[in-house]
Amino acid sequence: MQKKLNKIAKDTNSFLKKFINSQKKSNLIIPMKYGLFSGGKKIRSKILIDVGSLFKINYKSLIIIGAAIECIHAYSLIHDDLPCMDNDKIRRGKPSTHIKFGESTAVLAGNSLLTMAFEILSYSKLNLNKDIKNNLINKISHCSGHLGIAGGQYLDLDYENKKVSKKKIIEMEIKKTGKLFSFCCVAPLIIMKKNKKDIKIFENIGAEIGLLFQVADDLIDYRGNSLIVGKKTGKDKKKGKATLISLLGYKNTIKYAQSLILQINKKLKKYGSKSKNLSETLNYILNRNK
Ligand code: GRG
């Protein structure tokens, strides 16, 4: 698994470096590169490639689409660490972007990474027709905005130090984290021009994978070693974050995550051995230590 992630990271970073270096220089390029290339597991790109392989989508196109996803992911991490959000000084074992470059630069580098995702999806060398590119941009915009990542982040901050129901916590985690995974799962179906019903099925699988990812992230925050994780751990409790662990306890949350994996695998059954890679990624997501 680690070997596969390393290959995806190498191919994605090499595309992104070429893409950025082909543009005119600006003062924001260094902080943007810092947010993009300071590590990162590339798990979202792996999910995209796993689902893409169910539909035999060309690897090169998936790497380019994955690069756009990683830009939005890097943007969300830069903004998540800001003092007005989660106020975290360390990310991926290094000073957060605003610590290294200052707050205003971090905000602008984040904004520029968001718009770069759209530039990449409309890139002439992404070998897809214009309608498909338009549909991909429409979907990723929807997943990033007030009904997706940004809306989920709002709820995450709003729920601090409040008693929140299980349903609301799940809804918040699906928006904050799940929506970008939904895009990873749906992009291959958009490329294949699948019908609305199939798209909905994969949107839900993506939301469940994202929820699993966020629950695993919360478990890492609860029990993880900050030196391995590359950021402070035990923060959720200190900040009064509404998580499933705060509501159900540690052991029940692990059981919940395991039941999510069973639920997702059930939906993948009809793809037989072709879904082996995706199932392997689900186990990695739950058992990782960073
Ligand atoms: C509108 C895109 C957008 C952002 C603004 C700040 C914000 C709103 C949203 C934050 C969303 C967020 C940070 C969710 C947490 C998701 C999560 C668990 C991130 C960690 O992902 P990993 O472990 O990171 O894949 P690496 O370092 O491996 O890339």
Residues whose N, C-alpha, C, O or C-beta is under 5 A from the ligand:
A	BS01	GRG	G40 K41 K42 I43 I72 S76 L77 H79 D80 S144 I149 A150 Q153 K176 T177 D217 K290
